Amino acid sequence: MHIAVIIEDLCHPKKCQHECQYYCPPQRMGEKVVEFGESGFPSISEKLCIGCGICAHKCPYQAIRIINLPEELAEENIHQYSENGFRLYRLPSIKKGVPIGILGQNGLGKSTAINILSGFIIPNLGRFSEKVEKDDVIDYFKGTNYADYFRNLYAGKIRVSTKPQYVDIIPRLYTGKVRELLSKVESNEKDLWIERFHLENIMDRDIGTLSGGELQSLALATTLMKEADIYFFDEPSSYLDIRQRLEFSKIIMEVSRKKQVYIVEHDLAILDFLAEEVHILYGTENAFGVVSRPLSTRHAINSYLSGFIKEENIRIRDWEVKFFIHPPSVDRNMVPLITWTEIVKNYENFNLRVMPGRLLKGEVVGVVGPNATGKTTFVKILAGVEKQDSGDIDCRVKVSYKPQYIKFPEGRSVLDIVTSELKEGFEDPYFKNEIWEPFNLRIIQESNAVDLSGGEMQLVAIAIALGRNADVFLLDEPSAYLDSARRISVAKVIRRFMEKTKKTALVVDHDVYFIDLVSDSLMVFEGNPGISGTGTGPYNMRDGMNRFLRNVGITFRRDENTKRPRINKPDSYNDREQKNKGEYYYL
């Protein structure tokens, strides 16, 4: 069978010549395959469509997808938004006491699946033009454990608590102090979760002043304060450092022993540590998504990295991700672009000290360390956004800065913002071929920038930063809100860009996989979060990783097949052996 999908966010019928209708072969023979309704948007009759794909190729905004699918999937259409809308096939499994991970590219239906299992969406079973009742859903799943699940869910016997994906929108929804927000949550164990998520020191702070990590901690605590039978955690690690990610993962694992827990997570190291089973979502972004059968976590992640799911005989990506055990070597005799003496920056409640260092031409320096130890402050000092209290910076080159938090002006398209930021640089063939096209930004160029998803905003911000005429690029948390595949491709783009142009990047991030893929060397920040921080380096990757992970108390082993890093369980044989050898990562 074939399906026809129109992505209305990309469709601009007032700006095109209705190519989809004009070039459709059956339409030119008199068949009404493509019609424009009162809304102004086209609709495509899948019964009359011959699946040639000409309309998709001719659409100037790439808003149409004509996709061939196996016939058996037709019986597993769980929800379809409209005649030519997104459709989801299958659902994640129901299994109490087992933390279930959901892994896949953005735009494949993870949020739709969560909303169906939460009861926020009543699945229409593919009958988008009908009103499907709750009893119809129960009958559809008759004979499976989904039937009992939905029967109890719709009867109010199952309570659900969901952590939202985008925690940085919390200040837009709630104002006032943290204490006031938590007072609205009914819970008998409120003090317990406040303590476990370290919220004591922010209780009297305004929500609008919280950092991303503090907002994430608040969202996780609020989710667990609610007494529920099922907990959904959508990207629980964003903005958290690796120590917090592991600490909070252990809490979620405790909860999963008694409750049903689902985790949507793009940090593969954390997903590997946290989940026992994983469903891979595959398909075409914003067109359709298929939930794979449950797989063991190790096998699921390895299949995802290889781009092929053997059990379903489906290739989900045309390239494979490879990891290397040995770290890259850097020629320390390369030309320095920025050098600094000991830098000191003092605030009322925080003191930062960065030891002397330098950035070399053509080098990618990763920056790691706990939250609130001064990483972003140091980047802002290099960018000229902040001024140090003492210390000298020798910077005779142009610097491009991507901040941690992204905000675009209202009422402007992506294309308008990018062209105004880059001017003639936007037409540079290298920018078009190596950044704009790999990030697939052409298909959203007419979209209103403020309406983009978090991941799309991140890609636009990275593209703008890399497109500027600069010698040093400062990127603060570029992996935030990107799915796993996007993180890998962005890491490749950054590395390739620096290698080909012989320019330099400083990349702050908490995803160890991302840092490993993108970096040549490491700066390590340590100290007392929120009180004092010290930055040292850059080190070579081995020394930097060992110093960083020794501070965190974590070791990584290597997967036998893919060589990808996997977190060792604390005090396991591998953990003890590697700590004795002083090799925390590259072994």
Secondary structure in CASP SS format (residue, H / E / C, confidence):
PFRMAT SS
TARGET T0000
AUTHOR 0000-0000-0000
METHOD secondary structure of the structure
MODEL  1
M C 1.00
H E 1.00
I E 1.00
A E 1.00
V E 1.00
I E 1.00
I C 1.00
E C 1.00
D C 1.00
L C 1.00
C C 1.00
H C 1.00
P C 1.00
K C 1.00
K C 1.00
C C 1.00
Q C 1.00
H C 1.00
E H 1.00
C H 1.00
Q H 1.00
Y H 1.00
Y C 1.00
C C 1.00
P H 1.00
P H 1.00
Q H 1.00
R H 1.00
M C 1.00
G C 1.00
E C 1.00
K C 1.00
V C 1.00
V E 1.00
E E 1.00
F E 1.00
G C 1.00
E C 1.00
S C 1.00
G C 1.00
F C 1.00
P E 1.00
S E 1.00
I E 1.00
S C 1.00
E C 1.00
K C 1.00
L C 1.00
C C 1.00
I C 1.00
G C 1.00
C C 1.00
G C 1.00
I H 1.00
C H 1.00
A H 1.00
H H 1.00
K H 1.00
C C 1.00
P C 1.00
Y C 1.00
Q C 1.00
A C 1.00
I E 1.00
R E 1.00
I E 1.00
I E 1.00
N E 1.00
L C 1.00
P C 1.00
E H 1.00
E H 1.00
L H 1.00
A H 1.00
E H 1.00
E H 1.00
N E 1.00
I E 1.00
H E 1.00
Q E 1.00
Y C 1.00
S C 1.00
E C 1.00
N C 1.00
G C 1.00
F C 1.00
R E 1.00
L E 1.00
Y E 1.00
R C 1.00
L C 1.00
P C 1.00
S C 1.00
I C 1.00
K C 1.00
K C 1.00
G C 1.00
V C 1.00
P C 1.00
I E 1.00
G E 1.00
I E 1.00
L E 1.00
G E 1.00
Q C 1.00
N C 1.00
G C 1.00
L C 1.00
G C 1.00
K H 1.00
S H 1.00
T H 1.00
A H 1.00
I H 1.00
N H 1.00
I H 1.00
L H 1.00
S H 1.00
G C 1.00
F C 1.00
I C 1.00
I C 1.00
P C 1.00
N C 1.00
L C 1.00
G C 1.00
R C 1.00
F C 1.00
S C 1.00
E C 1.00
K C 1.00
V C 1.00
E C 1.00
K H 1.00
D H 1.00
D H 1.00
V H 1.00
I H 1.00
D H 1.00
Y H 1.00
F C 1.00
K C 1.00
G C 1.00
T C 1.00
N H 1.00
Y H 1.00
A H 1.00
D H 1.00
Y H 1.00
F H 1.00
R H 1.00
N H 1.00
L H 1.00
Y H 1.00
A C 1.00
G C 1.00
K C 1.00
I C 1.00
R C 1.00
V E 1.00
S E 1.00
T E 1.00
K E 1.00
P C 1.00
Q C 1.00
Y C 1.00
V H 1.00
D H 1.00
I H 1.00
I H 1.00
P H 1.00
R H 1.00
L H 1.00
Y C 1.00
T C 1.00
G C 1.00
K E 1.00
V H 1.00
R H 1.00
E H 1.00
L H 1.00
L H 1.00
S H 1.00
K C 1.00
V C 1.00
E C 1.00
S C 1.00
N C 1.00
E C 1.00
K H 1.00
D H 1.00
L H 1.00
W H 1.00
I H 1.00
E H 1.00
R H 1.00
F C 1.00
H C 1.00
L C 1.00
E H 1.00
N H 1.00
I H 1.00
M C 1.00
D C 1.00
R C 1.00
D E 1.00
I H 1.00
G H 1.00
T H 1.00
L C 1.00
S C 1.00
G H 1.00
G H 1.00
E H 1.00
L H 1.00
Q H 1.00
S H 1.00
L H 1.00
A H 1.00
L H 1.00
A H 1.00
T H 1.00
T H 1.00
L H 1.00
M H 1.00
K C 1.00
E C 1.00
A C 1.00
D C 1.00
I E 1.00
Y E 1.00
F E 1.00
F E 1.00
D E 1.00
E C 1.00
P C 1.00
S C 1.00
S C 1.00
Y C 1.00
L C 1.00
D C 1.00
I H 1.00
R H 1.00
Q H 1.00
R H 1.00
L H 1.00
E H 1.00
F H 1.00
S H 1.00
K H 1.00
I H 1.00
I H 1.00
M H 1.00
E H 1.00
V H 1.00
S H 1.00
R C 1.00
K C 1.00
K C 1.00
Q E 1.00
V E 1.00
Y E 1.00
I E 1.00
V E 1.00
E C 1.00
H C 1.00
D C 1.00
L H 1.00
A H 1.00
I H 1.00
L H 1.00
D H 1.00
F H 1.00
L H 1.00
A C 1.00
E C 1.00
E E 1.00
V E 1.00
H E 1.00
I E 1.00
L E 1.00
Y E 1.00
G E 1.00
T E 1.00
E C 1.00
N C 1.00
A C 1.00
F E 1.00
G E 1.00
V E 1.00
V E 1.00
S C 1.00
R C 1.00
P C 1.00
L E 1.00
S E 1.00
T H 1.00
R H 1.00
H H 1.00
A H 1.00
I H 1.00
N H 1.00
S H 1.00
Y H 1.00
L H 1.00
S H 1.00
G C 1.00
F E 1.00
I E 1.00
K H 1.00
E H 1.00
E H 1.00
N C 1.00
I E 1.00
R E 1.00
I C 1.00
R C 1.00
D C 1.00
W C 1.00
E C 1.00
V C 1.00
K C 1.00
F C 1.00
F C 1.00
I C 1.00
H C 1.00
P C 1.00
P C 1.00
S C 1.00
V C 1.00
D C 1.00
R C 1.00
N C 1.00
M C 1.00
V C 1.00
P E 1.00
L E 1.00
I E 1.00
T E 1.00
W E 1.00
T C 1.00
E C 1.00
I E 1.00
V E 1.00
K E 1.00
N E 1.00
Y C 1.00
E C 1.00
N C 1.00
F C 1.00
N E 1.00
L E 1.00
R E 1.00
V E 1.00
M C 1.00
P C 1.00
G E 1.00
R E 1.00
L E 1.00
L E 1.00
K C 1.00
G C 1.00
E C 1.00
V E 1.00
V E 1.00
G E 1.00
V E 1.00
V E 1.00
G C 1.00
P C 1.00
N C 1.00
A C 1.00
T C 1.00
G C 1.00
K H 1.00
T H 1.00
T H 1.00
F H 1.00
V H 1.00
K H 1.00
I H 1.00
L H 1.00
A H 1.00
G C 1.00
V C 1.00
E C 1.00
K C 1.00
Q C 1.00
D C 1.00
S E 1.00
G C 1.00
D C 1.00
I E 1.00
D E 1.00
C E 1.00
R C 1.00
V C 1.00
K C 1.00
V E 1.00
S E 1.00
Y E 1.00
K E 1.00
P C 1.00
Q C 1.00
Y C 1.00
I C 1.00
K C 1.00
F C 1.00
P C 1.00
E C 1.00
G C 1.00
R C 1.00
S E 1.00
V H 1.00
L H 1.00
D H 1.00
I H 1.00
V H 1.00
T H 1.00
S H 1.00
E H 1.00
L H 1.00
K H 1.00
E H 1.00
G H 1.00
F H 1.00
E H 1.00
D C 1.00
P H 1.00
Y H 1.00
F H 1.00
K H 1.00
N H 1.00
E H 1.00
I H 1.00
W H 1.00
E C 1.00
P C 1.00
F C 1.00
N C 1.00
L H 1.00
R H 1.00
I H 1.00
I H 1.00
Q C 1.00
E C 1.00
S C 1.00
N E 1.00
A H 1.00
V H 1.00
D H 1.00
L C 1.00
S C 1.00
G H 1.00
G H 1.00
E H 1.00
M H 1.00
Q H 1.00
L H 1.00
V H 1.00
A H 1.00
I H 1.00
A H 1.00
I H 1.00
A H 1.00
L H 1.00
G H 1.00
R C 1.00
N C 1.00
A C 1.00
D C 1.00
V E 1.00
F E 1.00
L E 1.00
L E 1.00
D E 1.00
E C 1.00
P C 1.00
S C 1.00
A C 1.00
Y C 1.00
L C 1.00
D C 1.00
S H 1.00
A H 1.00
R H 1.00
R H 1.00
I H 1.00
S H 1.00
V H 1.00
A H 1.00
K H 1.00
V H 1.00
I H 1.00
R H 1.00
R H 1.00
F H 1.00
M H 1.00
E H 1.00
K H 1.00
T H 1.00
K C 1.00
K C 1.00
T E 1.00
A E 1.00
L E 1.00
V E 1.00
V E 1.00
D C 1.00
H C 1.00
D C 1.00
V H 1.00
Y H 1.00
F H 1.00
I H 1.00
D H 1.00
L H 1.00
V H 1.00
S C 1.00
D C 1.00
S E 1.00
L E 1.00
M E 1.00
V E 1.00
F E 1.00
E E 1.00
G E 1.00
N E 1.00
P C 1.00
G C 1.00
I C 1.00
S E 1.00
G E 1.00
T E 1.00
G E 1.00
T E 1.00
G E 1.00
P E 1.00
Y E 1.00
N E 1.00
M H 1.00
R H 1.00
D H 1.00
G H 1.00
M H 1.00
N H 1.00
R H 1.00
F H 1.00
L H 1.00
R H 1.00
N H 1.00
V H 1.00
G C 1.00
I C 1.00
T C 1.00
F E 1.00
R E 1.00
R E 1.00
D C 1.00
E C 1.00
N C 1.00
T C 1.00
K C 1.00
R C 1.00
P E 1.00
R E 1.00
I E 1.00
N C 1.00
K C 1.00
P C 1.00
D C 1.00
S C 1.00
Y H 1.00
N H 1.00
D H 1.00
R H 1.00
E H 1.00
Q H 1.00
K H 1.00
N H 1.00
K H 1.00
G C 1.00
E C 1.00
Y C 1.00
Y C 1.00
Y C 1.00
L C 1.00
END
